Structures are given as C-alpha cells and as structure tokens.
Amino acid sequence: MTSKEQIIRLVDGKKDFFSKVSDDVWSTPELGFLEFKSARTLMNALKEQGFEVENNLAGIETAFKGTWGTGKPVISFLGEFDALPSLSQQASCNVKAPVEEGGNGHGCGHCNLGAGSMAAATALKNYMEENNLPGTVVYFGCPAEESGCGKTFMAREGVFDGVDIAITWHPGSTNNVWGVSTLANIIVLFHFKGVTSHAAASPHLGRSALDAAELMNVGVNFLREHVIPEARMHYAFQDVGGGAPNVVQDRATVLYYIRAPKTEQVMEIYPRVVKCAEGAAHMTETQLTVEIKTALSDYIPNDVVSKTMSDAMVEIGPIEFSDEAKAFAEEMYKSLSESDIKSGIGTLMSHMPAEVAAQRVHEKLIPDVFPYKRLPVHMPGSTDVGDVSYVVPTAQLSAATAIIGTPGHSWQQTAQANSVLAHEGLTYAAKVMALTGVKFLENPELVEKAQAELKAATGGIYNCPIPKDVKPQP
C-alpha cells in the first residue's frame, strides 16, 4: 500500500468523527477569544485521538495544542474555530433563515478549518504509528483569527518556537495552494474626550469629541493620496457620544484598520494616521488616547512547503463530490445573485482563461486541482497565519467546501459550513495536508530547504507588530 493509499484509508476511516466535530463547533458559534465551548469540543477530540493537550497558551484561555510523538521533525497543523457576528443561519438552507436573529455564525467556515486540520494531524499520527516513524505531530488551536489575531499573540510569546513545518488550509470554492501574500494590518482605537454643553445655549463652552473624530477622518481621507496605492485604511465609529444633537458630545471612538502589503509599510503609515488624530484633538481642544487593539503580519508563502503540498494535492487528485453534494450545490446556487456569479468567474480566472471561467462557473462545484503558482501580488485581505509564516516555514491550501461564487463572510457560507459539501471538502483537505506531512517525514532534506528559504526571506528576524504591553481582548 502506498503512502497516499494509507493516508486516504486513515482519513476516510474517521471522516464521520471529524465531520461531527465540525458540526459541533458550527452549532456553538463564538467570537474571538470567547470560543470556550468550541475549544473544549476540539480539545476533547484531540484527547480522544491520543494527543497530549495543553491549554492556556500565550495566556489565552482558548489557545491550546495537542502533541504526539517525540523528536524531529516537528510537523504542525493550524486550526481555527472562531465565528462571525450577525451571520447566524440554518444549516444546509438556501434561503436566509437565521437560527438566532442577529446571532453569530460560521460565515468563514472556521468550524471546517479546525476539524479538517485535526483530521490531518490524526491521520499523520496514525501513519507514523503504523510505520514506526520518529517525529512529532502538533495541532495548534488558534483563536480569534477574524479580529483578534490570536496567532500573532502566540507567535509573540514563542508558542511556535521549535516547530519545523506549519501546514494549514482554508475553506473555499477551489482546490489550490496559496501562492500569494496577504496584507499586514494594525487595528487601532482612537478615543477622543471632550466637554458637554448645551449645543444651542452655550456651544462655546463645549468641546466636541465627535468633531475631533470626524476631523481625524477628514485628515486620513486626504492622507490616502500620499501613501502607497496598495495601502488600505478603513474606519468605523464605535461611539459617537450620544444621540442628542443639542448636547455637545464629550466622547467619541473610531476604530481603524491600517493595511499594506508588508508589516514595515503599515508601521510607516500608522504614525501618520496618529498625527491626523493628534491634529484633530488640537483643533477641537479635546483629549486623545490611542489604543492598539491588535495587529498581524503579511503572509509569506514558503515555496518548498507550498510545492510539496501542491504535489500532494495532485497525487490525491480532484475531489470526488457525491451525488448528495451535487444536489445540494444545485439548490444553493439558487441563492446567488448575478454579482455573486460574476465574482465566481473572477475567482476561476485566477486559474483559467476568462471564457472558460464563464462556462465553468455554472458547474457550481469545481473538483479540479489547480497547480501552485507563486505570484508577486497580495490578496486584498489579512490573516494572522502571516505571523506563523515569519517564524515557521508555512503553506496554506484552499479546498472546496462551498459552491463557486459564494460570497465570503455571508449567510450562504454559514449554511454550507454544516452540510455534506463541507464534510467532503474538509475530508479532502485533511488527506492533502496529511500526505504533505508524510513527504516531510520521509524526505528530511525538504525540511532543511524550507527552513533555509524562510531564513533567506526574513533574515531570521521576526518583529511582532503587537507591542509587548498589549494583551488579547475580545
């Protein structure tokens, strides 16, 4: 029996177990750093599969790891399990129907992500047992990817030190290994404090914190012309000081995401945004407090790990979707708008000519394996996997758990994340990741090459973008 056949047997033998783990996490959607039930579900599953579990990593109650084996190499798998607000949705349902109005939902499929990575770690462990291979398998339970940057805090505290290879994935609509970077990001709260007064009778006695926040935003909007074009600055009011127009607002808070392709670029732009806030505070005679909430680094694809993972994906072959999954896909497709379908075409155009993509989008499910391509571009989003990639050679794949064109962070994603389609996708991802681990176990020179590539890319230096005194917070 080949290693591929052995891995397929090991993953398929426990696919029902890990599909249930995924569904259990789906049924208790929790936001970042508050994933107590989800973390408990995953830790219990790790123990049941024979891993030694340690929690409260980096001082985060919902960060944990499961370890099996001893010695080198140390192959790790990254799992996530946080949900998103306001994306509650009934499972496998093609019309919007929240389980709880305004409730949380797994609109990014992290329930699948955590279970799929654990299925891979378990399969690799069992493969090593059957073949009497040395080495260590580690599963990292990483909280708060969506907004709290759990992996960044974990990297800052040395949680990933000593790990040789990091393997992970993300639910998607195509099967391929990521060959692009992502945007670094710093998330900052700007708090303005002023003085209340009667806005008509004595406006001269008031000092408006809301004016300060609005003036800051005007300054940042002018700043956009004078930063690199790839930078992104988004803001949202968290507090506008009350709802009475006839009271000068004595408080206001605005939350900023400041993004750029590289961490050092974010750190160059950030103080310029702070100057806009300071100027606004001077103009309005208000007090300013700047609070860094969290931050994350850009993702560095490691070509050695990524190509090895791509080889494993080609070896496993395309996803063989069941008739049940295909029927479900037909129903879900009815929920997509024309804009969603056009977006799906755009996704496919990354892998095929436009005219072919326009035809293939109507197939709903894309079983193909697309070859790894390292591209000098970045995704227009951010992930704290980037911080892991600065300290461990890392690769990440996408596997189809949703129909092509499904909007990200949507109720459709939540609906599909607890479905036969998601179960088949996470099982497929587990096979690819586990076989990737096998290749590093059986070819130790690949580990050395991957680590040499990482050192060449970073100089062996990781500067965590989160200051030491900033603590994780929901």
C-alpha positions in Angstrom: 0.0 0.0 0.0 1.4 3.4 -1.0 1.6 6.3 1.4 -1.2 8.0 -0.5 -3.4 5.0 -0.2 -2.6 4.6 3.5 -3.4 8.3 4.2 -6.7 8.1 2.3 -7.7 5.0 4.3 -6.8 6.7 7.6 -8.7 9.9 6.9 -11.7 8.1 5.4 -11.8 5.8 8.5 -12.5 8.8 10.7 -14.4 11.2 8.4 -17.6 10.8 10.2 -15.9 11.6 13.5 -14.4 14.8 12.3 -17.5 15.9 10.4 -19.3 15.7 13.7 -16.6 17.7 15.4 -17.0 20.4 12.7 -20.8 20.4 13.1 -20.5 20.6 16.9 -18.3 23.7 16.6 -20.7 25.1 14.0 -23.6 24.7 16.4 -21.9 26.8 19.1 -20.6 29.9 17.1 -18.4 32.0 19.3 -16.5 35.2 18.6 -12.7 35.6 19.0 -11.2 34.8 22.4 -14.6 33.7 23.6 -14.6 30.3 21.9 -14.9 28.4 25.2 -17.3 25.7 24.0 -15.6 25.3 20.6 -12.2 25.0 22.2 -13.5 22.4 24.6 -15.0 20.4 21.8 -11.7 20.4 19.9 -9.6 19.6 23.0 -11.8 16.7 23.9 -11.5 15.4 20.3 -7.7 15.7 20.5 -7.6 13.7 23.7 -9.8 11.0 22.2 -7.4 10.7 19.3 -4.4 10.2 21.7 -2.9 13.6 21.8 -1.5 15.2 24.9 -3.3 18.5 25.3 -2.0 21.8 26.8 -4.3 24.8 27.0 -3.9 28.5 28.0 -1.1 29.1 25.5 0.3 32.6 25.5 -2.0 33.4 28.4 -5.1 32.9 26.1 -7.7 30.7 27.6 -8.9 29.4 24.2 -5.5 28.8 22.7 -4.2 25.2 23.0 -2.2 22.5 21.4 -2.2 18.7 21.1 1.1 16.9 20.8 2.0 13.3 19.9 5.4 11.7 19.4 9.0 12.8 20.1 11.9 14.2 18.3 12.4 15.7 14.9 10.9 16.7 12.6 8.1 18.6 14.3 5.2 18.9 11.9 2.4 21.2 12.9 -1.2 21.8 11.8 -3.0 25.1 12.4 -6.7 25.0 13.4 -9.2 27.9 13.7 -12.7 27.9 15.2 -14.0 31.4 15.7 -17.2 32.6 14.2 -18.5 36.0 12.9 -21.2 38.3 14.3 -24.7 38.6 12.6 -24.2 35.6 10.3 -26.5 33.1 12.1 -28.1 30.8 9.5 -29.8 27.4 9.4 -27.7 24.6 8.1 -28.0 23.4 4.5 -30.7 26.0 3.8 -30.7 28.0 0.6 -32.8 30.9 1.9 -31.8 33.4 4.6 -33.1 31.9 7.8 -31.2 32.7 11.0 -31.1 30.3 13.8 -30.9 33.3 16.1 -31.8 36.8 14.8 -28.6 38.8 14.9 -26.6 35.8 16.3 -23.2 34.6 15.4 -22.5 32.2 12.5 -19.6 30.3 10.9 -19.6 32.5 7.8 -16.0 31.8 7.1 -16.0 28.1 7.7 -13.6 28.0 10.6 -15.6 25.1 12.1 -14.5 23.1 9.0 -10.9 24.5 9.2 -10.4 23.4 12.8 -11.8 19.9 12.3 -10.1 19.4 8.9 -6.6 20.3 10.3 -7.2 17.9 13.3 -8.2 15.1 10.9 -4.9 15.7 9.1 -2.9 15.7 12.3 -4.6 12.5 13.5 -4.0 10.7 10.1 -0.3 11.7 10.2 0.0 10.4 13.8 -1.7 7.1 12.9 0.5 6.8 9.8 3.6 7.3 11.9 2.4 4.6 14.4 1.7 2.1 11.6 5.1 2.7 10.0 7.1 3.2 13.2 8.4 6.6 12.1 10.1 9.1 14.5 9.0 12.7 14.8 6.4 14.9 16.5 2.9 15.9 15.4 1.4 19.1 16.9 -2.1 20.5 16.4 -2.4 24.2 17.3 -5.8 25.5 18.3 -5.6 29.1 17.3 -8.4 31.5 18.4 -9.6 34.8 17.1 -8.4 34.8 13.5 -11.2 37.1 12.4 -10.5 40.1 14.6 -8.2 39.3 17.5 -5.1 38.0 15.7 -4.6 35.0 18.1 -1.7 33.6 16.2 0.2 36.9 16.4 0.0 36.8 20.2 1.0 33.2 20.1 4.0 33.9 17.8 5.0 36.9 20.1 5.1 34.6 23.1 7.2 31.9 21.3 4.4 29.3 21.0 5.6 28.1 17.6 9.3 28.0 18.5 10.9 24.6 17.7 8.3 23.8 15.1 9.9 22.7 11.7 6.9 22.9 9.4 3.4 24.5 9.6 0.6 23.3 7.5 -2.9 24.8 7.2 -5.8 25.4 4.9 -8.9 27.5 4.5 -12.4 26.6 3.3 -13.1 27.9 -0.2 -14.6 27.0 -3.6 -11.4 25.9 -5.4 -8.6 23.4 -4.7 -5.2 25.0 -4.8 -2.2 26.0 -2.7 -1.9 29.7 -1.9 0.9 31.4 -3.9 0.2 34.9 -2.9 0.9 37.1 0.2 -1.7 38.9 2.2 -1.9 42.4 3.7 -0.3 43.2 7.1 -2.7 45.1 9.4 -2.8 47.1 12.6 -6.1 47.6 14.4 -6.3 50.7 16.5 -8.9 52.5 18.6 -8.8 56.4 18.7 -10.6 57.7 21.8 -11.5 61.4 22.0 -12.7 63.0 25.2 -14.3 66.5 25.3 -16.7 68.6 27.3 -20.5 68.5 27.2 -22.6 71.7 26.9 -25.9 72.9 25.6 -25.4 73.0 21.8 -27.7 76.0 21.4 -27.5 78.0 24.6 -23.8 77.6 25.3 -21.9 75.9 22.4 -18.8 77.9 23.2 -18.4 76.0 26.5 -18.4 72.6 24.8 -15.5 70.7 23.3 -16.8 68.1 20.8 -15.2 64.8 20.8 -17.3 63.9 17.8 -16.0 66.9 15.9 -12.5 65.6 16.6 -13.2 62.1 15.3 -14.8 63.5 12.2 -11.9 65.9 11.6 -9.4 63.0 12.1 -11.3 61.0 9.4 -11.1 64.0 7.0 -7.4 64.2 7.6 -6.9 60.5 6.9 -9.0 60.7 3.7 -6.6 63.4 2.5 -3.7 61.3 3.6 -4.8 58.5 1.2 -3.3 60.4 -1.7 0.1 60.4 -0.1 0.6 56.8 0.9 1.4 53.8 -1.3 -1.5 52.9 -3.6 -1.7 49.4 -2.2 -2.4 50.7 1.4 -5.9 50.4 2.8 -7.3 52.5 5.7 -10.8 51.6 6.9 -12.6 53.1 9.9 -15.9 52.7 11.8 -17.3 54.7 14.7 -17.6 52.7 17.9 -19.1 55.5 20.0 -20.4 58.9 18.8 -21.1 60.3 22.2 -24.8 60.0 22.4 -27.9 60.6 20.2 -28.9 64.1 21.3 -28.0 66.8 18.8 -28.5 69.6 21.4 -25.7 68.2 23.6 -22.1 68.7 22.6 -20.7 65.1 22.5 -18.0 64.7 25.2 -16.8 61.3 23.9 -16.2 59.5 20.6 -14.2 56.5 19.5 -13.3 55.4 16.0 -11.8 52.1 15.1 -9.2 51.9 12.3 -7.7 49.1 10.2 -4.5 50.2 8.6 -3.3 47.7 5.9 -0.4 47.4 3.5 1.5 44.6 1.7 4.3 44.5 4.3 4.4 44.9 8.0 7.1 47.6 7.8 4.9 49.6 5.4 2.0 49.5 7.9 4.3 50.7 10.6 5.4 53.7 8.4 1.8 54.7 7.8 0.5 54.2 11.3 2.3 57.2 12.9 1.0 59.4 10.1 -2.6 58.4 11.0 -1.8 59.1 14.6 -0.7 62.6 13.6 -4.1 63.2 11.9 -5.8 62.2 15.2 -3.4 64.5 17.2 -4.1 67.4 14.9 -7.9 66.8 15.2 -7.5 66.8 19.0 -5.6 70.1 18.9 -8.2 71.7 16.7 -11.0 70.8 18.9 -9.2 71.1 22.3 -10.1 67.5 23.2 -8.0 64.8 24.7 -6.8 61.8 22.6 -6.0 58.3 23.7 -4.6 55.8 21.2 -5.2 52.2 21.9 -3.6 49.5 19.7 -6.0 46.6 19.8 -4.1 44.0 17.8 -2.1 43.6 14.6 -0.8 41.0 12.2 1.9 40.4 9.6 1.8 39.7 5.9 1.8 36.1 4.8 5.0 34.7 3.3 4.3 31.6 1.2 7.2 29.1 1.6 7.8 27.7 -1.9 9.3 24.4 -0.6 6.4 23.7 1.6 3.8 25.0 -0.9 5.2 23.0 -3.8 5.3 19.9 -1.6 1.7 20.5 -0.6 0.8 21.1 -4.3 2.4 17.8 -5.2 0.4 16.0 -2.5 -2.8 17.6 -3.8 -2.0 16.4 -7.4 -1.3 13.0 -6.0 -4.6 12.8 -4.1 -6.4 14.1 -7.2 -9.6 16.1 -7.7 -12.4 16.0 -5.1 -15.0 13.3 -5.9 -18.2 15.0 -4.9 -21.1 12.7 -4.0 -24.5 12.9 -5.7 -25.8 14.3 -2.5 -23.3 17.1 -2.5 -24.0 17.9 -6.2 -27.8 18.0 -5.5 -27.2 20.4 -2.5 -25.0 22.6 -4.7 -27.8 22.9 -7.3 -30.1 24.2 -4.5 -27.5 26.6 -3.0 -26.8 28.0 -6.4 -30.3 29.5 -6.5 -29.3 31.8 -3.6 -26.6 33.5 -5.6 -27.0 36.9 -7.2 -25.7 37.8 -10.6 -22.9 39.8 -8.9 -22.0 36.7 -6.9 -21.8 34.6 -10.1 -19.6 37.3 -11.7 -17.4 37.1 -8.6 -17.1 33.4 -9.0 -16.0 33.9 -12.6 -13.3 36.2 -11.2 -12.2 33.5 -8.8 -11.9 31.0 -11.6 -10.0 33.5 -13.8 -7.1 33.1 -11.4 -6.7 29.5 -12.8 -8.1 29.5 -16.3 -9.0 31.8 -19.3 -11.9 34.2 -18.9 -14.1 32.4 -21.5 -13.6 29.1 -19.8 -14.3 30.5 -16.4 -17.6 32.0 -17.7 -18.7 28.5 -18.7 -17.3 26.6 -15.7 -19.0 28.8 -13.1 -22.3 27.2 -13.9 -21.0 23.8 -12.8 -21.4 25.0 -9.2 -18.8 22.7 -7.8 -15.2 22.8 -9.1 -13.4 19.5 -8.4 -10.2 20.4 -10.3 -6.8 20.6 -8.7 -5.1 23.8 -9.8 -1.3 23.9 -9.9 0.7 26.0 -7.5 1.8 29.4 -8.8 3.9 31.9 -6.8 2.6 35.3 -7.9 4.1 38.7 -7.0 0.7 40.0 -5.7 -1.2 40.0 -2.5 -4.7 39.1 -1.5 -6.9 42.1 -0.6 -7.3 40.7 2.9 -5.3 39.8 6.0 -4.7 36.7 8.1 -2.6 36.0 11.2 -1.2 32.9 9.5 1.2 35.6 8.3 2.9 35.7 11.7 3.4 32.0 11.8 4.9 32.2 8.3 7.6 34.6 9.7 8.8 32.0 12.3 8.0 28.6 10.7 8.0 27.6 7.0 4.3 27.6 6.2 1.9 26.6 3.4 -1.8 27.0 3.1 -4.3 25.4 0.8 -7.8 26.2 -0.3 -10.3 23.3 -0.6 -13.8 23.4 -2.0 -16.4 23.4 0.8 -18.8 25.8 -0.9 -20.1 26.4 -4.4 -18.2 28.7 -6.7 -19.4 32.3 -6.3 -20.4 32.0 -2.6 -19.7 35.4 -1.0 -17.2 35.5 1.8 -18.5 36.2 5.3 -22.1 35.5 4.2 -25.1 33.6 5.4 -24.6 31.3 2.4 -21.2 30.4 3.8 -22.7 29.6 7.2 -25.4 27.4 5.6 -22.8 25.4 3.6 -20.4 25.1 6.5 -22.7 22.5 8.1 -23.5 20.4 5.0 -22.4 17.3 3.2 -20.4 19.5 0.9 -18.4 21.0 3.7 -17.8 17.5 5.1 -16.4 16.2 1.8 -14.3 19.3 1.4 -12.7 19.1 4.9 -12.0 15.4 4.4 -10.3 16.2 1.1 -8.2 18.9 2.7 -7.2 16.6 5.5 -5.9 14.0 3.0 -3.8 16.6 1.2 -2.3 18.1 4.4 -1.6 14.7 6.0 0.2 13.5 2.8 2.2 16.7 2.9 3.3 15.9 6.4 4.3 12.4 5.2 6.5 13.8 2.5 8.4 15.9 5.0 8.8 13.0 7.4 10.2 10.8 4.6 12.3 13.5 3.0 14.1 15.3 5.8 16.1 17.3 3.3 12.9 19.2 2.4 12.7 20.5 6.0 16.2 21.9 5.7 15.4 23.5 2.3 12.2 25.0 3.7 14.0 26.5 6.7 16.8 27.9 4.5 14.2 29.6 2.3 12.5 31.1 5.3 15.8 32.5 6.7 16.6 34.0 3.2 13.2 35.6 3.1 13.2 37.1 6.7 16.9 37.2 7.6 15.8 35.1 10.6 14.1 38.1 12.1 10.5 38.4 13.3 9.3 41.7 14.6 5.9 41.2 16.1 3.6 44.1 15.2 1.8 43.9 18.5 3.6 45.8 21.3 4.5 43.7 24.3 2.2 45.5 26.7 -0.9 44.9 24.5 -3.0 42.0 25.8 -5.6 39.8 23.9 -9.1 41.2 24.2 -12.4 40.1 22.7 
